Amino acid sequence: MRMSPLNRRRWRNFRRNGRAFWSLIIFSVLFGLSLFAEFIANDKPILVQYRGEFFTPIFSFYPETAFGGDFQTEAIYRDPEVQCLIATGGMDACFDRPSELIEQSETGMVDGKAIAAGWALWPPIPYSYQTTVDRPGAAPLPPNSQNLLGTDDTKRDVLARVIYGFRLSVLFTLLVTTLASLIGITAGAVQGFFGGWLDLIFQRIIEIWGATPALYVIIILFAILGRGFWLLVFIMVLFGWTALVGVVRAEFLRARNLEYVRAAKALGVSNMVIMFRHMLPNAMVATLTMLPFIVTGTIATLASLDFLGFGLPSSAPSLGELTLQAKQNLQAPWLAFTAFFTFAIMLSLLVFIFEGVRDAFDPRKTFQ
């Protein structure tokens, strides 16, 4: 698909903004890696070979009996006995001396008998965001070669929780920002284009709605319905769509009496086409100026709600919950440093990217 000359100019201006362009590359790499978090940090193997057959535990449920065990529950792949069953092809002796048999299986012989040795391909980080790390000592545990960023106060690997939490925060923010922006831009365009009583009534509704205490509504709804991802998205969109109404409305009020709009009306062009094909592109600079504040505000709101205990469910990998643990465990500075640098890097990259997008859409600004 070929880009129009206008979009080519915008892309060229964006690329010439080195800070925005490299921020986009770095953020895309980090976010792209986080989308495959299950392949990077997981307490289940990516691939298992057992008696000539292949299994994919990260995608499917396999009971322990599938590997020669005794239980119908899902196999605990980090258990030495399960690892021994996979390595030796399901030998009964694994329940007595698993470590010894695992070492022997590497040679293809166990107790003098040839076996079809199996194997498991593990992710680089053998822990999921909920996995309890088997390390001696009182939690939170400091960083070492096993846990590069240490553990939290329940002995869960911090690096794994950061990877999953980064993905969750970005997806949540993109979803909320997209939905809220669509509603806010549409409402602002309708107000500014038609004006009159419609604009007046809408403004009064927005003033009343903006005065509603969002935190109290969230607390009440969560007390009744329980905490949930989609409920939080709905509430955030419900209170976040008004952020763009003012700037879009002002741009449409300014542009609706310009000559090109009056000419389009005289030619019989429909109001929808005039609003969204001819007027909206001219309002995009002001709209994109506000987007960095909306994006960073959404991330900060999610972290704040998690910090206060009114955000995502407690089982979710939350960066705000990591910040709360840093506050409660001042003797573990690695938690505070991890939370700070994660938020600082993520927010800085997003702000730089949106600044570049805003400048690329500004017809008055070019980069030499």
Protein Blocks (a to p, Z undefined) as FASTA:
>chain_A
ZZdfklmmmmmmmmmmmmlmmmmmmmmmmmmmmmmmmmmnccbdfbdceehiacdfklpc
cdfklnopabfbdcdfkbmklmmmmmnoopaklmmmmmlmmmmmmnopaehiacdddddd
ddfblcdfkbccddedjddddddfklmnopafkopafklmmmmmmmmmmmmmmmmmmmmm
mmmmmmmmmmmmngmmllmmmmmmmmmmmmpcfklmmmmmmmmnopafklmmmmmmmmmm
mmmmmmmmmmmmmmmmpmklmmmmmnopafklmmmmmmmmmmmmmmmmmmmmmmmmmmmm
mmmmmmnopaccfkbccfklmmmmmmmmmmlmmlmmmmmmmmmmmmmmmmmmmmmmmmmm
mmkbccZZ
